[in-house]
Amino acid sequence: MIPELLSRPELAAGSKAQKSYSQLQHLMAQLDGRDLGLTLPDKLRDLVQQLNAVASDAPEFPKQTSRTYRRILNLLASQLQLVPPNYYRNLWIGLGMSAIGIPIGTALGVSLGNMAFLGTGIPMGMAFGIAIGTRMDQKAAREGRQLELGAQ
């Protein structure tokens, strides 16, 4: 059972707090009807109760809302492999640059005797990372593991 977020009509339309809260509401609506296992609903309930305890006019409300949103996304990715759009692409850009690009650049620099070529491997690694991440995002979409969150 998905915990309910409080209705907060007092949030100013177009404010940062209202945008992040509506994004969180949309995420919770995406989870409705999905099998979340045994322990995930309890964790979600705890996170939602913490957010519901914060007043809408409190200065920490927007930060708490975005923190709750990120924590829920991390729980979904780690436990159910449900990911937002472009999750793997964004993850693999950094991995590609550091784990693929720097070794390629180092090998190029050493073989050519000029370490200035170290920087040429980074864009190559980024391209590899984008390709790998995009393929993984497409696979997640085919398998129905991608959340439809809209514009982020």
Backbone torsions as a table, in degrees:
resi	resn	phi	psi	omega
1	MET	NA	128.0	-178.7
2	ILE	-81.7	128.4	178.2
3	PRO	-68.4	150.8	-177.1
4	GLU	-92.6	134.9	171.2
5	LEU	-81.9	146.5	177.1
6	LEU	-67.2	146.6	173.2
7	SER	-76.6	130.5	-176.7
8	ARG	-127.8	73.5	-179.8
9	PRO	-70.3	-14.3	-178.1
10	GLU	-76.5	-8.8	178.3
11	LEU	-69.3	133.0	-178.9
12	ALA	-66.8	133.1	-180.0
13	ALA	-62.9	131.9	178.7
14	GLY	85.9	-4.0	179.5
15	SER	-76.1	162.8	179.2
16	LYS	-61.5	-40.2	-179.4
17	ALA	-64.4	-41.8	-178.8
18	GLN	-67.4	-40.2	179.9
19	LYS	-64.9	-45.8	-178.5
20	SER	-69.4	-33.9	179.4
21	TYR	-69.5	-40.5	178.3
22	SER	-68.3	-31.9	175.4
23	GLN	-64.6	-41.9	177.5
24	LEU	-65.5	-40.0	177.3
25	GLN	-61.9	-40.7	179.0
26	HIS	-64.6	-40.5	177.4
27	LEU	-62.0	-44.5	-179.9
28	MET	-64.4	-35.4	176.9
29	ALA	-66.4	-33.8	177.5
30	GLN	-64.6	-30.1	-177.2
31	LEU	-81.1	-18.5	-178.7
32	ASP	-63.4	126.9	179.1
33	GLY	91.4	-5.1	177.6
34	ARG	-92.3	150.2	175.2
35	ASP	-79.0	115.0	-175.9
36	LEU	-104.7	7.2	179.3
37	GLY	80.5	-161.8	-174.9
38	LEU	-95.9	-39.5	-172.9
39	THR	-95.9	-24.4	-176.1
40	LEU	-63.0	-41.7	177.9
41	PRO	-59.0	-34.6	177.9
42	ASP	-66.2	-42.2	178.7
43	LYS	-66.0	-40.8	177.1
44	LEU	-63.1	-41.7	179.3
45	ARG	-60.4	-42.3	179.0
46	ASP	-62.7	-44.8	-179.6
47	LEU	-64.1	-42.4	-179.0
48	VAL	-68.5	-38.9	178.2
49	GLN	-64.3	-37.5	176.9
50	GLN	-63.1	-41.7	179.3
51	LEU	-70.3	-39.9	179.7
52	ASN	-64.4	-24.4	179.8
53	ALA	-76.0	-16.8	-179.3
54	VAL	-87.4	132.6	179.3
55	ALA	-70.8	147.6	-177.7
56	SER	-64.0	-29.1	-178.0
57	ASP	-93.2	3.0	178.6
58	ALA	-71.0	143.0	-178.7
59	PRO	-63.2	-25.7	-178.3
60	GLU	-87.7	-1.4	-176.5
61	PHE	-60.1	-49.1	179.6
62	PRO	-61.2	-39.7	-180.0
63	LYS	-67.8	-41.0	178.6
64	GLN	-65.2	-37.1	179.1
65	THR	-64.9	-47.6	-179.9
66	SER	-68.6	-33.1	176.9
67	ARG	-65.5	-42.4	177.7
68	THR	-63.0	-41.9	178.8
69	TYR	-59.4	-49.1	-179.9
70	ARG	-63.6	-40.9	179.5
71	ARG	-64.1	-40.4	178.4
72	ILE	-65.0	-42.8	177.9
73	LEU	-61.8	-40.8	178.5
74	ASN	-65.1	-40.4	176.8
75	LEU	-62.5	-44.1	-179.6
76	LEU	-64.1	-40.8	-179.4
77	ALA	-68.5	-40.5	-175.6
78	SER	-79.3	-35.6	-174.2
79	GLN	-97.5	-34.4	-176.4
80	LEU	-116.1	-3.4	-175.6
81	GLN	58.1	28.6	171.2
82	LEU	-87.9	123.3	-173.4
83	VAL	-127.5	152.2	174.1
84	PRO	-75.1	166.8	177.3
85	PRO	-57.9	142.5	177.4
86	ASN	63.2	20.1	179.9
87	TYR	-62.2	-51.7	-177.1
88	TYR	-70.3	-34.8	177.7
89	ARG	-61.5	-47.2	180.0
90	ASN	-65.2	-35.6	177.8
91	LEU	-67.1	-45.3	-174.3
92	TRP	-79.1	-15.6	175.1
93	ILE	-60.8	-50.3	179.6
94	GLY	-66.7	-41.8	178.6
95	LEU	-64.1	-39.9	179.7
96	GLY	-64.1	-43.0	-179.9
97	MET	-65.5	-42.6	-175.0
98	SER	-84.8	-41.9	-174.6
99	ALA	-89.3	-22.1	-178.9
100	ILE	-112.4	-47.4	-173.2
101	GLY	-68.8	-45.0	-178.3
102	ILE	-65.7	-43.4	175.7
103	PRO	-62.5	-37.3	177.2
104	ILE	-64.2	-45.2	179.2
105	GLY	-63.9	-38.3	177.9
106	THR	-65.8	-44.2	178.6
107	ALA	-62.0	-41.8	177.1
108	LEU	-62.5	-45.3	-179.3
109	GLY	-62.8	-42.5	-179.7
110	VAL	-68.8	-43.2	-176.7
111	SER	-68.8	-32.3	179.8
112	LEU	-93.1	-4.9	177.7
113	GLY	73.5	19.2	-179.9
114	ASN	-141.7	108.8	-176.2
115	MET	-72.0	-0.7	174.8
116	ALA	-66.8	-19.4	178.6
117	PHE	-77.7	-0.6	176.3
118	LEU	-58.3	-38.3	-178.5
119	GLY	-70.6	-17.8	-179.9
120	THR	-75.9	-21.7	179.5
121	GLY	-76.4	-26.8	-176.3
122	ILE	-62.9	-47.5	177.2
123	PRO	-65.1	-31.9	175.9
124	MET	-64.4	-43.9	177.9
125	GLY	-64.2	-36.8	177.6
126	MET	-64.4	-41.4	178.7
127	ALA	-63.3	-43.6	176.5
128	PHE	-61.2	-43.7	-179.9
129	GLY	-61.9	-43.0	178.5
130	ILE	-63.3	-42.0	-179.7
131	ALA	-64.1	-45.7	-179.5
132	ILE	-65.4	-47.0	-178.8
133	GLY	-63.8	-40.3	178.7
134	THR	-64.2	-40.8	178.1
135	ARG	-63.3	-40.8	179.0
136	MET	-68.3	-36.2	176.2
137	ASP	-64.5	-41.1	178.5
138	GLN	-64.5	-39.3	178.2
139	LYS	-65.2	-41.8	178.4
140	ALA	-63.7	-38.3	178.5
141	ALA	-66.2	-41.6	178.7
142	ARG	-62.4	-38.5	-177.7
143	GLU	-82.6	-2.0	179.4
144	GLY	76.1	23.8	-179.4
145	ARG	-100.1	10.0	-178.3
146	GLN	-105.9	128.0	178.2
147	LEU	-77.9	146.1	177.3
148	GLU	-99.0	91.1	-175.1
149	LEU	-98.4	-7.8	-178.8
150	GLY	75.3	-157.2	-178.5
151	ALA	-69.9	132.7	179.3
152	GLN	-109.6	NA	NA
